[in-house]
Amino acid sequence: MKFFLDSADVAVIEHWYPTGIVDGVTTNPSLIAKSGQPLHATIAKIAAIAEGDPVSAEVVATDHEGMLREATALSQIAQNVVIKLPMTPDGMSACRDLRARDIRVNVTLVFSLAQALIAAKCGASFVSPFVGRLDDHVAPGAGMQLIDNIVTAYDQYDYDTEVLVASVRSRDHIEEAAVLGADIVTLPPKILGEMYQHPLTDKGLEAFLRDWKESQK
Ligand code: E4P
């Protein structure tokens, strides 16, 4: 399973990349706004840190022509920039056009299997179902049920679109997505840090070090 960082904070991405467990980065307009930095300069810095790994940059136009214009400019920043397009009719026709130009697309704001099927048919490289928002707004567990449905359906038809689990709220989301065979999870940095932790690891290490210290007296 690949781990992407869900962040537009260059310092945070610089901190995490050397760990070797990060395989790409996703951003969105809210994360860019939160960073307080200009979009193109920020994506350029992140793309350089990620060294060839996919870095998703989202358009803010909502019409087909505007999306293509923004996508063209974003894709010129670096070869590893992936264009994030919303799951709308205009977004999906732009997805087909970009695919024809060999520009990779990440279809975002996906909340149903029907939408995920359209994304795959339009040639998306990545589809981003938002599990946390589904849990928040529909019912707990609704997000993972969608991942299960997408992974199962995609397998039946040999789509090559990768399932990128987004809007992750907890370590449980990651573990469940891995068991279901999702290709990628994109993680807020805080959750990535929490993945290293287990109380029994701390307790066990404390006991090992205490026993060792005692034996050296
Ligand atoms: C990433 O691609 C998504 O934009 C992000 O995971 C959304 O997360 P949120 O629901 O916590 O805003």
Boltz pocket constraint, residues with backbone or C-beta under 6 A from the ligand:
constraints:
  - pocket:
      binder: B
      contacts: [[A, 6], [A, 26], [A, 27], [A, 28], [A, 108], [A, 128], [A, 130], [A, 132], [A, 133], [A, 165], [A, 166], [A, 167], [A, 168], [A, 186]]
      max_distance: 6.0
